[in-house]
């Protein structure tokens, strides 16, 4: 799958937002918008929980850059 595919783009964006949230770097406005979205979107809630579990495992993740 290409990195420009719409689904991949949305997943990458959500991962980046989750990462910034986990590091305490989201503005209060973005925190509010994210929480409101998560209240309505079961898919994103599931994805964020999966991302949080991944961060808690503290495993080495390959660096592609």
NORMO-V898824 format. One record per residue. N is the residue number from 1. SS is DSSP state (alpha for helix, beta for strand, coil for the rest). PHI is phi as a letter, one per 30 degrees, with the letter a starting at -180 (none if undefined). Layout:
n:N ss:SS phi:PHI
n:N ss:SS phi:PHI
//
This chain:
n:1 ss:coil phi:none
n:2 ss:coil phi:d
n:3 ss:coil phi:d
n:4 ss:coil phi:c
n:5 ss:coil phi:d
n:6 ss:alpha phi:e
n:7 ss:alpha phi:d
n:8 ss:alpha phi:d
n:9 ss:alpha phi:d
n:10 ss:alpha phi:d
n:11 ss:alpha phi:d
n:12 ss:alpha phi:d
n:13 ss:alpha phi:d
n:14 ss:alpha phi:d
n:15 ss:alpha phi:d
n:16 ss:alpha phi:d
n:17 ss:alpha phi:d
n:18 ss:alpha phi:d
n:19 ss:alpha phi:d
n:20 ss:alpha phi:d
n:21 ss:alpha phi:d
n:22 ss:alpha phi:d
n:23 ss:coil phi:c
n:24 ss:coil phi:i
n:25 ss:coil phi:c
n:26 ss:coil phi:c
n:27 ss:coil phi:d
n:28 ss:alpha phi:e
n:29 ss:alpha phi:d
n:30 ss:alpha phi:d
n:31 ss:alpha phi:e
n:32 ss:alpha phi:d
n:33 ss:alpha phi:d
n:34 ss:alpha phi:d
n:35 ss:alpha phi:d
n:36 ss:alpha phi:d
n:37 ss:alpha phi:d
n:38 ss:alpha phi:d
n:39 ss:alpha phi:d
n:40 ss:alpha phi:c
n:41 ss:coil phi:c
n:42 ss:alpha phi:d
n:43 ss:alpha phi:d
n:44 ss:alpha phi:d
n:45 ss:alpha phi:e
n:46 ss:alpha phi:d
n:47 ss:alpha phi:d
n:48 ss:alpha phi:d
n:49 ss:alpha phi:d
n:50 ss:alpha phi:d
n:51 ss:alpha phi:d
n:52 ss:alpha phi:d
n:53 ss:alpha phi:d
n:54 ss:alpha phi:d
n:55 ss:alpha phi:d
n:56 ss:alpha phi:d
n:57 ss:alpha phi:d
n:58 ss:coil phi:h
n:59 ss:coil phi:d
n:60 ss:coil phi:d
n:61 ss:coil phi:c
n:62 ss:coil phi:d
n:63 ss:coil phi:c
n:64 ss:coil phi:c
n:65 ss:coil phi:c
//
